[in-house]
Amino acid sequence: MKKRTEELMRMLEKTQDIADYINTNSEELSKMTLSECLSLFLSKYNVKKSDVINLSGLDPIYAYQIFAGTKRPSRDKLIALMAGFMLSVEDANRLLKSAGLSDLYARDKRDAVIIFGLNNKLSVAEIDDLLFELKLETIGK
């Protein structure tokens, strides 16, 4: 990906032919599947799938199904995996996008706590503790 989202948006606003826009920017628009994204992060962060799953606190069978692409997880399940990976916020948002879910949003109180947790490499339990203290819905519910 070479073009910034803002640049793509300007191009899209000016285009008269959507097919031409898509063909011209096909590399920029390619969407990685959730399973592909998770595999990429295993390599990028040099971690084992089993370690990420253990740190996420998710049921191992369900988590392996997410990695395999046979289960479509909720946003909170992915947030648990993010904490298991100790992803950067940028990569966390990339993972959410690959699943068709909304980015973490700094203006949302709950998301702000999650962003803080990711930035500070907090565990799922530590993030949940902060959410609970602030009377916000926990990840583990």
C-alpha positions in Angstrom: 0.0 0.0 0.0 1.5 3.2 -1.1 -1.3 5.7 -1.3 -2.8 7.3 1.8 -6.5 6.8 2.5 -7.0 10.6 2.0 -5.4 10.4 -1.4 -7.7 7.5 -2.4 -10.7 9.4 -1.2 -9.8 12.5 -3.3 -9.4 10.3 -6.3 -12.7 8.6 -5.7 -14.5 11.9 -5.3 -13.2 13.0 -8.7 -13.7 9.8 -10.6 -16.3 9.6 -13.3 -15.8 5.8 -13.8 -15.8 3.5 -10.7 -14.5 0.5 -12.7 -11.5 2.6 -13.8 -10.9 3.7 -10.2 -11.0 0.1 -9.0 -8.7 -1.1 -11.8 -6.2 1.7 -11.3 -6.1 1.2 -7.6 -6.5 -2.5 -7.4 -3.4 -3.1 -5.3 -4.5 -0.4 -2.9 -7.9 -2.0 -2.5 -7.0 -5.6 -2.1 -8.4 -6.8 1.2 -6.6 -9.4 3.3 -8.9 -12.0 4.9 -9.0 -12.2 8.7 -7.1 -15.5 8.6 -4.4 -14.1 6.3 -4.1 -11.1 8.6 -3.7 -13.2 11.6 -1.0 -15.3 9.9 0.8 -12.2 8.8 0.9 -11.0 12.5 2.2 -14.4 13.7 5.1 -13.9 11.4 5.5 -10.1 12.0 5.4 -10.4 15.8 7.3 -13.7 15.8 4.9 -15.4 18.1 3.3 -18.8 18.3 -0.4 -19.2 17.7 -0.8 -21.2 21.0 0.9 -18.4 23.0 -1.4 -15.7 21.5 -4.4 -17.9 22.2 -3.3 -18.5 25.8 -2.7 -14.8 26.4 -6.1 -13.9 24.8 -8.0 -15.9 27.3 -10.3 -17.2 24.5 -11.5 -20.8 24.4 -8.7 -22.5 22.5 -11.0 -24.4 20.1 -12.9 -21.3 19.2 -9.7 -19.3 18.8 -8.1 -21.9 16.5 -11.3 -21.7 14.4 -10.9 -18.0 14.1 -7.3 -18.5 12.9 -8.5 -21.1 10.4 -11.2 -18.7 9.1 -14.1 -21.0 10.0 -15.5 -18.7 12.7 -16.4 -15.1 12.4 -15.5 -13.5 15.7 -17.1 -10.6 17.5 -15.2 -7.4 17.9 -14.4 -8.3 21.5 -13.0 -11.7 20.6 -10.6 -9.9 18.2 -9.7 -7.4 20.8 -8.8 -10.3 23.1 -6.6 -11.7 20.3 -5.0 -8.2 19.8 -4.0 -8.2 23.4 -2.7 -11.7 23.1 -0.5 -10.6 20.2 0.3 -7.3 21.9 -0.4 -5.6 18.6 0.2 -2.0 17.9 -2.9 0.1 17.6 -2.2 0.5 13.8 -2.1 -3.3 13.4 -5.1 -3.7 15.7 -7.1 -1.5 13.4 -5.8 -3.4 10.4 -7.0 -6.7 12.0 -10.5 -5.2 12.7 -10.7 -4.0 9.1 -9.8 -7.4 7.8 -12.8 -8.7 9.7 -15.1 -6.0 8.5 -15.4 -4.4 12.0 -15.0 -0.8 13.1 -11.6 0.6 14.0 -10.7 1.5 17.6 -11.8 5.1 18.1 -10.1 7.4 20.5 -13.3 9.4 21.1 -15.1 6.4 22.5 -14.4 5.8 26.2 -14.2 2.1 26.0 -12.0 2.1 22.9 -9.8 4.7 24.5 -9.2 2.3 27.4 -8.4 -0.5 24.9 -6.0 1.7 22.9 -4.3 2.6 26.2 -4.0 -1.1 27.1 -2.5 -2.0 23.7 -0.1 1.0 23.8 1.0 -0.2 27.3 1.1 -3.9 26.4 -1.5 -4.7 29.0 -3.0 -8.2 29.2 -6.7 -8.9 28.6 -7.2 -9.2 32.3 -5.5 -5.8 33.0 -7.5 -4.1 30.3 -10.7 -5.7 31.7 -9.8 -4.4 35.2 -9.5 -0.9 33.8 -12.8 -1.2 32.0 -14.5 -2.5 35.1 -13.0 0.3 37.3 -14.4 2.8 34.8 -17.8 1.1 34.7 -17.4 0.2 31.0 -18.3 -3.2 29.4 -15.4 -5.6 29.8 -13.9 -7.6 27.0 -14.5 -10.9 28.7 -18.0 -9.8 29.9 
